[in-house]
Amino acid sequence: MSDFSRLSLNSATTKRWTLREAVDGCVRAGIPAIGPWRDRVHEAGLEEAARMIRAAGLAVSSLCRGGFLTAADADGQAAALADNRKAILEAEALGTRDLYLVVGGLPAGDRDVVAARARISDRLAELVPFAHEHGVRLLLEPLHPMYAADRALVSTLGQALDLAAPFDAADVAVAVDTFHVWWDPALREQIARAGWEGRLASYQVCDFNLPIAVDALLSRGMMGDGVIDFPTITSWVRDAGYAGPIEVEIFNQEIWDADGDKTLATMKERFTELVLPHA
């Protein structure tokens, strides 16, 4: 039988499901961990979300997401800090060490990429002491360059590691999401760097589908349906020392519209075929 002990369902993959339905789906499928998104946690209520996950015997592999740290105005910066501190407390309550950060793109009307990236560093410096106090590690997630303008001015793993460098690895680490970084010619070297710096903290898998969807956010696909070489990237992550949960996170309308249990069954099959043998 396949070993699913490292498999985790990111709740975005079954977007139509409530957190309760996602938890129950994991139990039925024998998936031992879940990576909830904050919207589903808020719908359930934080205390109830933590209770139901614990009662089901599931681990929480991560919480998605905080971030959006690039605001140029004082009110925007204060709001970002307040929301991220709230997310840190939510991660603590749910029992996960790891909070994903999508760092943010250019504020409306702004074209100064250099200044916006500098503000990411500034906001991190303000957040790290609070996260450290609550035992939460901030995970910098580089996003594919097509999302740079509106979502993440950090596009490569190397950029994320440089941004993390001033901080202790126990406080700021990085995530490898195959959809976002598969194309990077320096990926092997930067995954190895993340390993020896002690910052390789999470591994998410899904495929990169063509053609790009009208809504580019929905171009993620089930492993094996797109262009990504999962055996190679997974082996690089393994060789860098990563032995933690492997989350499947997919934004895809067709998958969202499908039966959730069937989606989890396919997810397990593709994990067994493409990821697990190399992990």
C-alpha positions as CSV (number, residue, x, y, z in Angstrom):
1,M,0.0,0.0,0.0
2,S,1.1,3.6,-0.6
3,D,2.4,5.7,2.3
4,F,0.3,8.8,2.8
5,S,1.8,9.8,6.1
6,R,3.3,13.0,4.6
7,L,0.3,14.0,2.4
8,S,-1.7,17.1,3.3
9,L,-4.8,18.6,1.7
10,N,-4.6,22.3,1.3
11,S,-8.2,23.4,1.6
12,A,-8.0,25.5,-1.5
13,T,-8.0,22.3,-3.5
14,T,-11.6,21.5,-2.4
15,K,-12.8,25.1,-2.5
16,R,-16.5,24.3,-2.4
17,W,-16.1,22.4,0.9
18,T,-16.4,24.0,4.2
19,L,-13.7,23.3,6.7
20,R,-15.9,20.6,8.3
21,E,-16.4,18.9,5.0
22,A,-12.6,19.1,4.2
23,V,-11.7,17.6,7.6
24,D,-14.3,14.8,7.1
25,G,-13.0,14.3,3.6
26,C,-9.4,13.9,4.8
27,V,-10.6,11.3,7.4
28,R,-12.5,9.3,4.8
29,A,-9.5,9.4,2.4
30,G,-6.9,8.5,5.1
31,I,-5.1,11.9,4.6
32,P,-3.4,12.7,7.9
33,A,-3.0,16.5,7.6
34,I,-4.7,19.6,6.4
35,G,-3.5,23.1,5.4
36,P,-6.5,25.3,5.9
37,W,-7.0,28.7,4.4
38,R,-8.0,31.5,6.8
39,D,-11.4,32.1,5.1
40,R,-12.5,28.6,6.0
41,V,-11.2,29.0,9.5
42,H,-13.1,32.3,9.9
43,E,-16.3,30.7,8.6
44,A,-16.1,27.9,11.2
45,G,-14.8,30.2,14.0
46,L,-11.2,29.8,15.2
47,E,-12.0,27.9,18.4
48,E,-14.3,25.5,16.6
49,A,-11.9,25.0,13.7
50,A,-9.1,24.1,16.1
51,R,-11.4,21.7,18.0
52,M,-12.7,19.9,14.9
53,I,-9.3,19.4,13.4
54,R,-7.9,18.0,16.7
55,A,-10.9,15.8,17.2
56,A,-10.4,14.3,13.8
57,G,-6.8,13.5,14.6
58,L,-5.4,15.6,11.8
59,A,-2.2,17.6,11.9
60,V,-2.2,21.2,10.6
61,S,0.6,21.4,8.1
62,S,0.4,25.2,7.6
63,L,-2.0,28.1,7.6
64,C,-2.6,30.1,4.4
65,R,-2.1,33.0,4.4
66,G,-0.7,36.3,5.7
67,G,1.4,38.9,3.9
68,F,0.5,41.8,1.5
69,L,3.2,44.0,3.1
70,T,3.8,46.5,0.4
71,A,1.4,49.4,1.3
72,A,3.1,52.8,1.0
73,D,0.7,54.7,3.3
74,A,0.7,54.6,7.1
75,D,-2.9,53.3,7.3
76,G,-2.3,50.5,4.9
77,Q,0.9,49.5,6.7
78,A,-0.9,49.5,10.0
79,A,-3.8,47.4,8.6
80,A,-1.3,44.9,7.1
81,L,0.5,44.5,10.4
82,A,-2.8,44.1,12.3
83,D,-4.0,41.4,9.9
84,N,-0.7,39.5,10.0
85,R,-0.6,39.6,13.8
86,K,-4.1,38.1,13.8
87,A,-3.0,35.4,11.4
88,I,0.0,34.6,13.6
89,L,-2.4,34.1,16.6
90,E,-4.7,31.9,14.4
91,A,-1.7,29.7,13.4
92,E,-0.8,29.3,17.1
93,A,-4.4,28.4,18.0
94,L,-4.6,25.9,15.2
95,G,-1.4,24.2,16.3
96,T,0.8,24.9,13.3
97,R,4.2,26.4,13.4
98,D,4.0,27.7,9.8
99,L,2.2,30.7,8.4
100,Y,2.4,31.3,4.6
101,L,3.1,34.8,3.5
102,V,2.3,36.1,0.0
103,V,4.3,39.3,0.2
104,G,2.2,41.6,-2.0
105,G,2.5,43.4,-5.3
106,L,2.5,47.0,-6.3
107,P,0.0,49.3,-4.5
108,A,-2.5,50.8,-6.9
109,G,-0.9,53.5,-9.1
110,D,2.6,52.7,-7.8
111,R,5.5,51.7,-10.2
112,D,8.4,51.8,-7.8
113,V,9.3,48.1,-7.4
114,V,12.5,48.8,-5.5
115,A,10.7,50.8,-2.8
116,A,7.8,48.3,-2.5
117,R,10.3,45.4,-2.0
118,A,12.1,47.5,0.7
119,R,8.8,47.9,2.5
120,I,8.4,44.1,2.6
121,S,11.7,43.9,4.6
122,D,10.5,46.7,6.9
123,R,7.2,45.0,7.7
124,L,8.9,41.6,8.2
125,A,11.2,43.2,10.8
126,E,8.2,44.5,12.6
127,L,6.4,41.1,12.5
128,V,9.2,38.8,13.4
129,P,9.3,39.5,17.2
130,F,5.6,39.0,17.5
131,A,5.7,35.7,15.5
132,H,8.7,34.5,17.6
133,E,6.8,35.2,20.8
134,H,4.0,33.0,19.6
135,G,6.1,30.2,18.2
136,V,5.1,30.8,14.6
137,R,7.5,30.7,11.6
138,L,6.8,33.1,8.7
139,L,7.1,31.3,5.3
140,L,8.0,33.4,2.4
141,E,6.4,32.0,-0.8
142,P,7.8,33.1,-4.1
143,L,5.1,33.4,-6.7
144,H,5.3,33.0,-10.5
145,P,6.4,36.3,-12.1
146,M,3.0,36.7,-13.8
147,Y,1.7,37.6,-10.3
148,A,4.4,40.1,-9.5
149,A,2.3,43.2,-10.1
150,D,-0.7,42.3,-7.9
151,R,0.4,39.6,-5.5
152,A,4.0,39.0,-5.0
153,L,7.1,41.0,-5.8
154,V,9.1,38.0,-4.8
155,S,9.3,35.6,-7.8
156,T,12.2,33.3,-7.1
157,L,13.4,31.1,-4.3
158,G,16.7,33.1,-4.3
159,Q,14.8,36.3,-3.7
160,A,12.9,34.8,-0.9
161,L,16.1,33.5,0.8
162,D,17.8,36.8,0.4
163,L,14.7,38.5,2.1
164,A,14.8,35.9,4.9
165,A,18.6,36.2,5.4
166,P,18.6,38.9,8.1
167,F,16.3,36.8,10.4
168,D,16.8,33.6,12.3
169,A,15.8,30.5,10.3
170,A,13.5,29.5,13.1
171,D,11.5,32.7,12.5
172,V,11.6,33.2,8.7
173,A,11.8,30.4,6.2
174,V,10.8,29.6,2.7
175,A,8.3,27.5,0.9
176,V,8.7,25.7,-2.4
177,D,5.5,25.5,-4.5
178,T,6.1,23.7,-7.8
179,F,3.5,25.8,-9.7
180,H,5.4,29.0,-8.9
181,V,9.1,28.0,-9.2
182,W,9.3,25.1,-11.7
183,W,10.7,27.3,-14.4
184,D,13.6,28.9,-12.4
185,P,17.0,27.9,-14.0
186,A,18.6,28.3,-10.5
187,L,16.0,26.2,-8.7
188,R,18.2,23.2,-7.9
189,E,20.9,25.4,-6.4
190,Q,18.4,27.6,-4.4
191,I,16.6,24.5,-3.0
192,A,20.0,23.2,-1.9
193,R,20.8,26.6,-0.4
194,A,17.4,26.6,1.5
195,G,18.4,23.2,2.9
196,W,21.8,24.2,4.2
197,E,20.5,27.5,5.6
198,G,17.8,25.5,7.5
199,R,15.0,27.5,5.8
200,L,13.3,24.8,3.7
201,A,10.1,24.7,5.6
202,S,7.3,23.6,3.3
203,Y,6.7,21.8,0.0
204,Q,3.5,22.3,-2.0
205,V,2.7,20.4,-5.2
206,C,0.4,21.0,-8.2
207,D,0.9,21.2,-11.9
208,F,1.2,24.2,-14.3
209,N,-1.5,23.8,-16.9
210,L,-1.6,25.2,-20.4
211,P,-3.2,27.2,-21.9
212,I,-3.2,29.8,-19.1
213,A,-6.7,30.3,-17.8
214,V,-8.5,33.6,-18.4
215,D,-8.2,34.1,-14.7
216,A,-4.5,33.2,-14.3
217,L,-5.0,32.2,-10.7
218,L,-6.9,29.1,-11.9
219,S,-4.1,27.7,-14.1
220,R,-3.0,25.2,-11.4
221,G,-3.7,21.6,-12.1
222,M,-3.6,18.1,-10.7
223,M,-0.1,16.6,-10.8
224,G,0.5,15.0,-14.1
225,D,-1.9,17.2,-16.1
226,G,0.6,19.9,-17.0
227,V,4.3,20.5,-17.6
228,I,6.1,20.1,-14.3
229,D,8.7,17.5,-13.7
230,F,7.7,16.3,-10.2
231,P,10.2,13.5,-9.8
232,T,13.2,15.9,-10.4
233,I,12.0,18.8,-8.2
234,T,10.9,16.4,-5.5
235,S,14.3,14.7,-5.4
236,W,16.0,18.1,-5.1
237,V,13.7,18.9,-2.1
238,R,14.5,15.5,-0.6
239,D,18.2,15.9,-1.1
240,A,18.1,19.3,0.6
241,G,16.8,17.5,3.7
242,Y,13.1,18.2,3.7
243,A,11.1,15.4,5.3
244,G,7.9,17.3,6.3
245,P,4.4,17.4,5.0
246,I,3.7,17.7,1.2
247,E,0.6,19.8,0.6
248,V,-1.5,19.6,-2.5
249,E,-2.8,23.1,-3.3
250,I,-4.8,23.5,-6.5
251,F,-6.8,26.5,-7.9
252,N,-8.7,25.1,-10.8
253,Q,-12.4,25.7,-11.6
254,E,-12.9,22.2,-13.1
255,I,-11.4,20.6,-10.0
256,W,-13.5,22.8,-7.7
257,D,-16.6,21.8,-9.5
258,A,-15.9,18.1,-9.2
259,D,-16.9,15.8,-6.4
260,G,-14.5,16.4,-3.5
261,D,-14.0,12.7,-2.6
262,K,-13.1,11.9,-6.2
263,T,-10.6,14.8,-6.2
264,L,-8.9,13.4,-3.1
265,A,-8.8,9.9,-4.7
266,T,-7.1,11.3,-7.8
267,M,-4.8,13.4,-5.6
268,K,-3.7,10.3,-3.8
269,E,-3.1,8.4,-7.0
270,R,-1.0,11.1,-8.6
271,F,0.9,11.6,-5.3
272,T,1.7,7.9,-5.3
273,E,2.8,7.9,-8.9
274,L,4.7,11.2,-9.3
275,V,5.8,12.5,-5.9
276,L,6.1,9.8,-3.2
277,P,8.7,7.6,-4.9
278,H,11.1,10.6,-5.0
279,A,10.3,12.1,-1.6
